[in-house]
């Protein structure tokens, strides 16, 4: 299994000399396994990913965590969508099936010059089963409801060679609500995954102003990864105001914390162009 980061920023794209290292594009992750192409979210990072996939003949499975702007806004610039004969399957769990069309509905006047009707690829909404799960040959995809305003889905990919989970825009300890995914449920869902990409947007001191916004404290994300015995945690969905220098500091402090806990969990900061390979639970990292 190969995992490539094309966008790791949250809420809105950022640019400038203070965000060059980790990148300013919003959420987009590519996973390649068993000759299958899976994309998680269509933030602005999907534009570059589309260029890299122009000569790839495989179907594209595009899984959405939810349909807020920063997770769909790059799709109109995804060049494979304009390739005749290309098959793109849109998937989403814990959201109404028809909402998957939101990625095309954003392409309407006066917001965009090209309408969704001009897409030349074969774009279809692919259903998941009644448990919000899906099996593609030897790849099994399960999902879990996000703690985020408007709802959404986290995904876990199980394969004989690797296990990966993608959990963004998720508040681990939200204000009291009628129905939300509990800490124990997250532990069960993420138990023993090889690589976990998880929302880690805020610092503890920022909690008073952001509680209920649907994002996690970095400290809670670290605690979850430790308790779930995750092998490699990747901190994701960086605050758009967070500079490279600040993210460097957060990463160092997070690694030190994990070491002090006696955990073998490795901690990384999501960065554009970083590539992770998982083979029989052995994880290697390099950059494009």
Secondary structure by P-SEA (a helix, b strand, c coil): cbbbbcccccccccccccccccccccbbbbbbcccbbbbccccccaaaaaaaaccccbbbbbbbcccccccccccccccccccccbbbbbbbccccccccccccccccccccccccccccccccccccccccccccccbbbbbbbbccccccbbbbbbcccbbbbbbcccccccccccccccaaaaaaaaccccccccccccccccccccccccbbbaaaaaaaaaaacccbbbbccccccccaaaaaaaaaaaaaaaaaacccbbbbcccccbbbbbcccbbbbbcc
